[in-house]
């Protein structure tokens, strides 16, 4: 009975549009068995297993040659956004240093960690015990942040440091003077045309909606904020602003979520 519960749980989170094949299910069962017998952490069909027991859900978003991740509880609550970022590094052969940022959505705190060859996101998550009782484990979060503070993105911006954010298919180069919003009358009405946002007859950015998440971008493609709701028809939103990694809570009118959220970000000069 327990075996069927684990498989059912995985199928629920895998994807509504992509059911696993028989071959994938067989491999999935083998991975769970390996996790249990060898006391290992494995990731299979979007689910992290610790010693054969479901631990959390880790969804991967392919972005060119890299991946972004989102960490969820087993009940579907989004806990951590994990984008892939890079900064200039003159000491590196490639001229860049790349890392994963861990944006803790509940506290608004940020950590950054380099992922070397052989390192795995899911193993780091379990080693720090980031999830407990289907929510963020505060002691695990503190442990992670103490070991992995935001030491890369916090480099002084007046020395030419460039931060490259690769997120949701957009690559943005952000220096200290490039987070520039569009000059316009901020009390003018905001209009939404598809993904495009306009105010005072000017394009001020864009908004991309996917299920219960709306991501906001400047015209140059820089992602500035991500808003999430608990339910499809929910009017209560949690916004993480990536400029300062703060968490905001606001409400919207029914059917006017993108416009209302854009106005909220505009009023606070994020957009």
Buried (B, 14 or more C-beta within 10 A) or exposed (E): EEEEEBBEBBBBBBEEEEEBEEEBBEBBBEBBBBBBEEEBBBBBBBBBBBBBEBBBBBBEBEBEEBBBBBBBBBEEBBBBBBBBBBBBBEEEEEEEBBBBBBBBBBBBBBBBBEEEEEEBBBBBBBEBBBBBEEEBBEEBBEBBBEEBBBEBBEBEBEEEBBBBBBBBEBBBBBEEEBBEBBEBEBEBEBEBEEEEBBBBEEBBBBBBEEEBBBBBBBBEBBBBBBBBBEEEEBBEBBBBBBEEBBBBEBEBEEEEBBBBBBBBBBEEEBB
